[in-house]
Amino acid sequence: MKIQDIIKISGDSYLENYGYSDGIIKLQLELDELDRKILIKIKSSTMFFNVPEDKEPAYRTCYMELTQLLEVLNLKNNIYVPSDDFGSFMKEKRNNLNLVYGSNSKENEFIFSLCSDIKIVSVVINKIEDISFEFLD
């Protein structure tokens, strides 16, 4: 099973725990679809956390999303730049795509997010191989 397979079935997952140390983000989730716990490790130095403090399932229920940045952002000289259109720029901001503005497209290819009604975690990654996972049960 690959991370892309996990992402496809990640609806109604529950974020139990998260943390960052030594350049690795750790996300522990309960996958409702598989009725299993998973630990996802992501190598990155650029991230955004907006996780509700309340651990009730209603606040931490989420799904995973992996976005290829070249498909959604503008480039200038291989550098990600914000949209000139204000509405598009605000959409990029809501999706935390502003995390890569000014960075080289060869160094940051994807953004991995945990989403509810908002993005509760977003992590910029260089390549898909920077994501690893293991089942905890």
Stockholm file with secondary structure:
# STOCKHOLM 1.0

chainA/1-137         MKIQDIIKISGDSYLENYGYSDGIIKLQLELDELDRKILIKIKSSTMFFNVPEDKEPAYRTCYMELTQLLEVLNLKNNIYVPSDDFGSFMKEKRNNLNLVYGSNSKENEFIFSLCSDIKIVSVVINKIEDISFEFLD
#=GR chainA/1-137 SS CCHHHHHHTCTTEEEEEEEEETTEEEEEEEETTTTEEEEEEEECSCEEECCCSCCSHHHHEEEEEEEEGGGTSEEETTEEECCSSHHHHHHHHHTTGGGGTTSBTTTCCEEEEEESSSEEEEEEESSGGGEEEEECC
#=GC SS_cons         CCHHHHHHTCTTEEEEEEEEETTEEEEEEEETTTTEEEEEEEECSCEEECCCSCCSHHHHEEEEEEEEGGGTSEEETTEEECCSSHHHHHHHHHTTGGGGTTSBTTTCCEEEEEESSSEEEEEEESSGGGEEEEECC
//
